[in-house]
Each structure stands twice: as structure tokens, then as C-alpha cells.
């Protein structure tokens, strides 16, 4: 901001330049998982952008939430605690929000939260180990592309990224690996952003490493749909409001290789069997047709749930979801930016690609009226 002012931009002009597509971002990652910014800086950035609310949803990690909440209190921004659970299935992740912030943080510091905290620590340890196991495979891929041995990824570089803290996350390998590829290599490989690197390089390597580990009889931490919703149910039974949401269904197509009809059936099963609260109908991965598809699926599942249970069922529509990780906007290849989604110099993304469905205020009312048990 100060640099902009030095260049002759007054406050009003700056605010005209900073016009996010949404007024809240409910899916961002900090450096407590595979993002590159500390929670307090995410909050500061959201405040500068005049967002009304921010949700930190780190992968299997809640350790950054209190820092974000306290910074939000200091600068006047609503911070919603969240977490993103893996399920052991490609492309399938479950977001969980805890809208009663003070109640959740108090509970998190007490014995009642031990099951959740211990599970997350086991997952983090396994994730850290898996990231280090995948590192050689990523370097092998880079070598095949002609990257020099002096430019290989190192454990020391990962430690620097995470400012000396653990665990390391595989997604960071995609960010750092992409930086080693020339523009010509990116075009040749069809890898233009970290997500594509993740899908084409890191995810297959993870599958191989997991298969090898299972074959060697290595003990694995259970990650499954049942385990994720079991934890959410345990939280709710203790009187803590917990809102469960299917994250980025588009990844069930791209990573999970699922047909649309199968994604719809999965959404139905998550609602009827596990009590899913909502679905991300607009994420930075989605174009207009994708969003219309997820909205249609939500309506169809609501009708089927009502026929099955005899009770009206409303699925929350989440559309304030950049899934922001790394602050590096403006590249021709596209980068995900808080409040905007995909933001780059291409015509389709010059103002971002998020398309909110409804208002944040209406969604917040639904979230805070979710039953606690």
C-alpha cells in the first residue's frame, strides 16, 4: 500500500484497484500446511482487500487458527476456524468449519478435543514422511526434463519454505518443482500451474510410494470418508457446531477420474449416509458450466434426500472459495489469488474467476444455524 501511495495512488484509487470477486474467502491455506504465508499475514492481506471474513482451512491441521483469530480481532476481520480432511480417495476432501469461534478454540485447548488433535498429529507425521519419500521422484522427473543437478529440490529448501517447522506437505513440491521448468517445458508438458504439476507429477508419485509402503507392511494412518465424518460427528456430540462441506468436486473429475454421474451419486451418499452439510459449487477450478452442474446436483440430491427421509433437506452452497495457497498473481499461466480465484493476464481471468452464488451474509446465517449434534 505504501509503495502504491508513493507512486501517486491515493487511498480511494487504491481501493478501486483492489476489487475482489467475493467479499469473503472461506478456503485458504497458510504455511501450517502447504501455503506460503503465515496465518497473521493472510488475515492482514484479507483486511487490506476489504474482505468481510476469512476461513483458514489447512490440510489436516488446526495449529494456525488461533494466530489468525487473534490477528483478526486486532485488525477487525471475522476469522472462521476450519480444516480440510483427506479421505484416502483421490480428489475427495472434506472441509469442516467451526463457526462458533470462541467456543471452538476453548474446546480445542481441553481434553475433549484429544481425539481430533491426536489424529491430526498422526496424519501430519505421515504426510511429512510421505513428502520426503516423494521428493526423489519429483527430482527424477526434473532430471528427465533437463534440469541440472544443482537445481534439484532439497530438504533444506523445504525447511526454509516452512520456516523451520514441520510437517512438510506434498503440494509444496509442486510449487517448487514448477519453478524449475522453463516456459517451453511447461508448454510441452501441459503443466502451467502448481495444480497441474501436482496432478501429473506429485499425485502419481504419491500413489506409487503408498503402494510400496503398504507392500512393505508399513503401518498407515487410517484416512477414509468414515474416519473424517466420525471425527466430525464426535465434535458435534460435544456440542461444537461443525459444518461439513464437499471441497472442489471438480477434483473428483481431474484427480479422481470420476464420471459426473458418479460424482452426483457420491454427493447423495455423503448427504444421506454421513450428514454432509454443503458443497463448494464455485471454486477457482470451476468455470460457469461446472458451477451450474454442482448447483443442479445439489438440487437433485435435496429432492432425493427429502423423498428418502420424509424431511426437507437444504444443502449449503459454498461459493467463496479460492483455495489460495501461494501469493504469486499475474502470471500468464494463471495463479490462484485470495478473493479472486484464478487471476492472470488472460482475458477470462483478468478480474478473477470466482462467481459467488448468493451472499456471504446468507451463507453465514445458514452456517450458524447448523445443529450442533
C-alpha positions as CSV (number, residue, x, y, z in Angstrom):
1,X,0.0,0.0,0.0
2,X,2.8,2.5,0.9
3,X,4.6,1.8,-2.4
4,X,1.4,2.5,-4.3
5,X,0.9,5.8,-2.4
6,X,4.5,6.7,-3.2
7,X,3.6,6.2,-6.9
8,X,0.8,8.7,-6.7
9,X,-2.1,6.4,-5.9
10,X,-4.4,7.9,-3.2
11,X,-6.4,5.6,-0.9
12,X,-9.6,5.9,-3.0
13,X,-7.8,4.9,-6.2
14,X,-6.1,2.0,-4.4
15,X,-9.4,0.7,-3.2
16,X,-10.8,0.9,-6.8
17,X,-7.9,-1.2,-8.0
18,X,-8.4,-3.8,-5.3
19,X,-11.9,-5.2,-6.1
20,X,-12.1,-8.9,-5.2
21,X,-14.8,-11.0,-6.9
22,X,-16.1,-12.0,-3.5
23,X,-16.5,-10.3,-0.1
24,X,-15.3,-13.3,1.9
25,X,-12.9,-16.2,1.2
26,X,-13.7,-19.4,3.0
27,X,-11.0,-21.7,1.7
28,X,-7.4,-20.5,2.1
29,X,-4.2,-22.3,3.3
30,X,-1.4,-21.0,5.4
31,X,2.2,-22.2,6.0
32,X,0.8,-24.5,8.6
33,X,0.0,-26.8,5.6
34,X,1.1,-26.1,2.0
35,X,0.5,-22.4,1.8
36,X,3.4,-19.9,1.8
37,X,2.0,-17.2,4.2
38,X,1.7,-17.3,8.0
39,X,-1.9,-17.0,9.3
40,X,-1.4,-13.5,10.6
41,X,-0.3,-12.3,7.1
42,X,-3.3,-14.0,5.4
43,X,-5.5,-12.0,7.8
44,X,-3.7,-8.8,7.1
45,X,-4.0,-9.3,3.3
46,X,-7.7,-10.1,3.6
47,X,-8.2,-6.9,5.6
48,X,-6.3,-4.8,3.0
49,X,-8.6,-6.3,0.3
50,X,-11.7,-5.3,2.4
51,X,-12.9,-8.9,2.8
52,X,-15.6,-9.4,5.5
53,X,-14.4,-12.8,6.5
54,X,-11.7,-15.4,6.0
55,X,-11.5,-19.1,6.8
56,X,-8.2,-20.9,7.3
57,X,-8.7,-24.5,6.1
58,X,-5.2,-26.1,6.4
59,X,-4.8,-29.7,5.4
60,X,-5.4,-31.9,8.5
61,X,-4.1,-29.1,10.7
62,X,-5.7,-26.6,13.0
63,X,-2.5,-25.2,14.6
64,X,-2.6,-21.9,12.7
65,X,-6.2,-21.0,13.6
66,X,-5.7,-19.2,16.9
67,X,-3.0,-16.9,15.4
68,X,-5.4,-16.0,12.6
69,X,-8.3,-15.4,15.0
70,X,-6.2,-13.1,17.3
71,X,-4.9,-11.1,14.3
72,X,-8.5,-10.9,13.0
73,X,-9.6,-9.4,16.3
74,X,-6.7,-6.9,16.1
75,X,-7.5,-5.7,12.6
76,X,-11.3,-6.1,12.6
77,X,-11.8,-9.2,10.4
78,X,-14.0,-12.2,11.0
79,X,-11.9,-15.3,11.0
80,X,-13.7,-18.7,10.8
81,X,-11.8,-21.8,12.0
82,X,-11.7,-24.6,9.5
83,X,-9.8,-27.7,8.5
84,X,-9.6,-29.8,5.3
85,X,-9.7,-33.5,5.9
86,X,-8.1,-36.0,3.4
87,X,-10.1,-39.2,2.9
88,X,-7.7,-41.5,1.2
89,X,-9.5,-41.1,-2.1
90,X,-8.1,-39.1,-5.0
91,X,-9.7,-35.7,-5.3
92,X,-12.0,-36.2,-2.3
93,X,-11.5,-33.9,0.6
94,X,-13.9,-32.7,3.2
95,X,-13.9,-29.2,4.6
96,X,-15.1,-28.6,8.1
97,X,-16.0,-25.2,9.6
98,X,-16.4,-24.3,13.2
99,X,-18.4,-21.0,13.1
100,X,-18.6,-20.6,16.9
101,X,-15.0,-19.4,17.1
102,X,-14.5,-18.8,20.8
103,X,-16.3,-22.0,21.7
104,X,-14.2,-24.0,19.3
105,X,-10.9,-22.5,20.5
106,X,-11.8,-23.1,24.1
107,X,-12.8,-26.7,23.3
108,X,-9.6,-27.2,21.3
109,X,-7.5,-26.5,24.4
110,X,-9.3,-29.1,26.6
111,X,-9.2,-32.8,26.9
112,X,-12.4,-33.3,24.9
113,X,-10.5,-32.4,21.7
114,X,-7.8,-35.0,22.3
115,X,-9.2,-37.5,19.7
116,X,-9.1,-34.8,16.9
117,X,-5.8,-33.4,17.9
118,X,-4.1,-36.8,18.2
119,X,-5.5,-37.9,14.8
120,X,-4.3,-34.7,13.1
121,X,-0.8,-35.1,14.6
122,X,-0.6,-38.7,13.2
123,X,-1.7,-37.5,9.8
124,X,0.8,-34.7,9.8
125,X,3.6,-37.1,10.7
126,X,2.6,-39.5,7.9
127,X,2.3,-36.6,5.5
128,X,5.7,-35.3,6.4
129,X,7.3,-38.7,5.9
130,X,5.4,-39.2,2.6
131,X,6.6,-35.8,1.3
132,X,10.2,-36.7,1.9
133,X,9.7,-40.1,0.2
134,X,8.2,-38.4,-2.9
135,X,11.0,-35.8,-3.1
136,X,13.4,-38.1,-5.1
137,X,10.6,-38.9,-7.6
138,X,10.0,-35.2,-8.3
139,X,13.7,-34.7,-8.7
140,X,13.9,-37.6,-11.1
141,X,11.1,-36.0,-13.2
142,X,13.0,-32.7,-13.2
143,X,16.2,-34.5,-14.3
144,X,14.3,-36.0,-17.2
145,X,13.3,-32.5,-18.3
146,X,16.9,-31.4,-18.4
147,X,17.0,-29.6,-15.0
148,X,20.6,-29.5,-13.7
149,X,21.6,-31.4,-10.6
150,X,22.4,-28.1,-8.9
151,X,18.7,-27.1,-9.2
152,X,17.2,-30.2,-7.6
153,X,14.8,-29.8,-4.7
154,X,16.3,-30.3,-1.2
155,X,15.1,-31.0,2.3
156,X,16.8,-27.7,3.3
157,X,14.8,-25.7,0.8
158,X,11.6,-27.3,2.2
159,X,12.7,-26.4,5.7
160,X,13.3,-22.8,4.6
161,X,9.8,-22.7,3.0
162,X,8.2,-23.8,6.2
163,X,10.4,-21.5,8.3
164,X,11.8,-24.5,10.2
165,X,8.5,-26.0,11.3
166,X,7.1,-29.4,10.3
167,X,5.3,-31.1,8.7
168,X,6.2,-30.7,5.1
169,X,3.3,-31.1,2.5
170,X,3.5,-32.7,-1.0
171,X,1.8,-29.7,-2.5
172,X,4.8,-27.6,-1.9
173,X,6.9,-29.9,-4.1
174,X,4.5,-28.9,-6.9
175,X,5.1,-25.2,-6.3
176,X,8.9,-25.5,-6.1
177,X,9.1,-28.1,-8.9
178,X,7.2,-25.9,-11.3
179,X,9.7,-23.0,-10.8
180,X,12.4,-25.3,-12.2
181,X,10.6,-25.7,-15.6
182,X,11.1,-23.4,-18.5
183,X,8.2,-21.9,-20.3
184,X,9.0,-24.2,-23.2
185,X,8.9,-27.3,-20.9
186,X,5.6,-26.1,-19.4
187,X,4.0,-25.8,-22.8
188,X,5.4,-29.2,-23.9
189,X,4.3,-31.0,-20.8
190,X,1.0,-29.2,-20.4
191,X,2.0,-28.1,-16.9
192,X,1.3,-24.4,-16.4
193,X,0.5,-24.1,-12.7
194,X,1.2,-25.9,-9.5
195,X,-2.1,-27.8,-9.6
196,X,-1.2,-29.4,-13.0
197,X,2.2,-30.2,-11.7
198,X,0.6,-31.8,-8.6
199,X,-1.9,-33.8,-10.7
200,X,0.6,-35.0,-13.3
201,X,3.8,-35.5,-11.2
202,X,3.3,-35.4,-7.4
203,X,0.0,-37.4,-7.2
204,X,1.2,-40.4,-9.3
205,X,4.4,-40.4,-7.2
206,X,2.4,-40.4,-4.0
207,X,0.3,-43.4,-5.2
208,X,3.5,-45.3,-6.0
209,X,5.1,-44.5,-2.7
210,X,1.9,-45.5,-0.8
211,X,1.7,-48.8,-2.7
212,X,5.3,-49.6,-1.9
213,X,4.8,-48.7,1.8
214,X,1.7,-50.9,2.0
215,X,3.6,-53.7,0.3
216,X,6.4,-53.4,2.8
217,X,3.9,-53.7,5.7
218,X,4.3,-50.2,6.9
219,X,1.8,-49.0,9.4
220,X,-0.6,-46.5,7.9
221,X,-2.8,-43.9,9.5
222,X,-6.5,-44.6,8.5
223,X,-7.8,-41.9,6.2
224,X,-11.3,-42.6,4.9
225,X,-14.7,-41.0,4.5
226,X,-15.8,-42.8,7.5
227,X,-12.9,-41.6,9.6
228,X,-13.4,-38.0,8.6
229,X,-17.1,-38.0,9.4
230,X,-16.5,-40.0,12.5
231,X,-14.4,-37.2,13.8
232,X,-16.9,-34.5,12.7
233,X,-19.6,-36.4,14.5
234,X,-17.5,-36.7,17.7
235,X,-17.0,-33.0,17.7
236,X,-20.8,-32.3,17.2
237,X,-21.7,-34.7,20.0
238,X,-19.7,-32.5,22.4
239,X,-21.9,-29.5,21.5
240,X,-19.5,-27.9,19.0
241,X,-21.0,-26.6,15.8
242,X,-19.3,-28.3,12.8
243,X,-20.3,-27.6,9.2
244,X,-19.1,-30.3,6.7
245,X,-18.6,-29.4,3.1
246,X,-17.5,-31.3,0.0
247,X,-14.5,-29.5,-1.3
248,X,-13.8,-28.7,-5.0
249,X,-15.9,-31.5,-6.7
250,X,-14.0,-30.7,-9.9
251,X,-11.1,-32.6,-8.5
252,X,-13.1,-35.7,-8.4
253,X,-13.1,-35.4,-12.2
254,X,-9.5,-34.4,-12.7
255,X,-7.7,-36.3,-9.9
256,X,-10.3,-39.0,-9.1
257,X,-11.1,-39.7,-12.8
258,X,-14.8,-40.0,-11.9
259,X,-17.7,-39.5,-14.3
260,X,-20.2,-36.7,-13.5
261,X,-23.0,-39.3,-12.7
262,X,-20.7,-40.9,-10.2
263,X,-19.9,-37.6,-8.5
264,X,-23.6,-36.9,-8.2
265,X,-24.1,-40.3,-6.6
266,X,-21.2,-39.7,-4.2
267,X,-22.7,-36.4,-3.2
268,X,-26.0,-38.1,-2.5
269,X,-24.3,-40.8,-0.4
270,X,-22.3,-38.2,1.6
271,X,-25.6,-36.4,2.4
272,X,-27.7,-39.5,3.3
273,X,-25.1,-41.6,5.0
274,X,-22.8,-39.1,6.6
275,X,-24.9,-35.9,7.0
276,X,-22.9,-33.7,4.7
277,X,-23.9,-30.0,5.3
278,X,-22.9,-28.4,2.0
279,X,-20.8,-28.4,-1.2
280,X,-18.4,-26.0,-2.9
281,X,-20.4,-25.1,-6.0
282,X,-17.9,-22.5,-7.1
283,X,-14.2,-22.8,-6.6
284,X,-11.2,-21.4,-8.6
285,X,-11.1,-24.7,-10.5
286,X,-14.7,-24.1,-11.9
287,X,-16.0,-22.5,-15.0
288,X,-19.6,-21.4,-15.4
289,X,-20.7,-24.9,-16.7
290,X,-19.1,-26.6,-13.7
291,X,-20.9,-24.4,-11.2
292,X,-24.2,-25.0,-12.9
293,X,-23.6,-28.7,-12.7
294,X,-22.8,-28.6,-9.0
295,X,-25.9,-26.5,-8.4
296,X,-28.0,-28.9,-10.3
297,X,-26.6,-31.9,-8.3
298,X,-27.3,-30.1,-5.1
299,X,-30.9,-29.6,-6.0
300,X,-31.3,-33.2,-7.2
301,X,-29.8,-34.6,-4.0
302,X,-32.0,-32.3,-1.9
303,X,-35.1,-33.7,-3.6
304,X,-33.9,-37.3,-3.2
305,X,-33.0,-36.8,0.4
306,X,-36.5,-35.5,1.1
307,X,-38.1,-38.4,-0.6
308,X,-35.9,-40.8,1.3
309,X,-36.2,-39.3,4.8
310,X,-39.6,-37.5,4.5
311,X,-38.0,-34.3,5.7
312,X,-36.9,-31.2,3.8
313,X,-33.1,-31.1,3.4
314,X,-31.1,-28.0,2.5
315,X,-27.5,-28.2,1.2
316,X,-25.5,-25.1,1.8
317,X,-23.9,-23.7,-1.4
318,X,-20.3,-22.5,-0.8
319,X,-19.1,-20.2,-3.5
320,X,-16.5,-18.1,-1.7
321,X,-13.6,-20.5,-2.2
322,X,-10.4,-19.5,-3.9
323,X,-8.4,-22.4,-2.3
324,X,-5.5,-19.9,-2.1
325,X,-2.0,-21.2,-1.3
326,X,0.8,-19.1,-2.8
327,X,1.0,-15.3,-3.3
328,X,2.2,-15.1,-6.9
329,X,-0.5,-13.4,-9.0
330,X,-0.3,-12.1,-12.5
331,X,1.5,-14.9,-14.3
332,X,0.3,-15.8,-17.8
333,X,-0.1,-19.4,-16.7
334,X,-2.5,-18.4,-14.0
335,X,-2.3,-18.3,-10.3
336,X,-4.9,-18.6,-7.5
337,X,-5.3,-15.4,-5.5
338,X,-7.4,-14.8,-2.4
339,X,-10.7,-13.2,-3.1
340,X,-10.3,-13.6,-6.9
341,X,-9.7,-17.2,-7.7
342,X,-7.7,-17.6,-11.0
343,X,-6.1,-14.2,-11.6
344,X,-3.8,-13.6,-14.5
345,X,-3.3,-11.6,-17.7
346,X,-5.6,-13.7,-19.9
347,X,-9.0,-12.2,-20.9
348,X,-11.0,-14.7,-18.9
349,X,-9.1,-14.2,-15.7
350,X,-8.1,-10.5,-15.6
351,X,-10.7,-9.9,-12.8
352,X,-10.5,-13.4,-11.3
353,X,-12.9,-16.3,-12.0
354,X,-14.9,-16.7,-8.8
355,X,-18.7,-16.3,-9.2
356,X,-20.5,-16.1,-5.9
357,X,-23.9,-17.8,-5.5
358,X,-25.9,-15.8,-3.0
359,X,-24.4,-13.6,-0.3
360,X,-21.9,-14.3,2.4
361,X,-24.4,-13.0,5.0
362,X,-27.0,-15.5,3.9
363,X,-24.4,-18.3,4.0
364,X,-23.2,-17.2,7.4
365,X,-26.7,-17.4,8.7
366,X,-27.0,-21.0,7.5
367,X,-23.6,-21.9,9.0
368,X,-24.5,-20.5,12.4
369,X,-27.9,-22.3,12.4
370,X,-26.4,-25.7,11.8
371,X,-27.4,-28.1,14.5
372,X,-24.6,-28.9,17.0
373,X,-25.4,-32.6,17.3
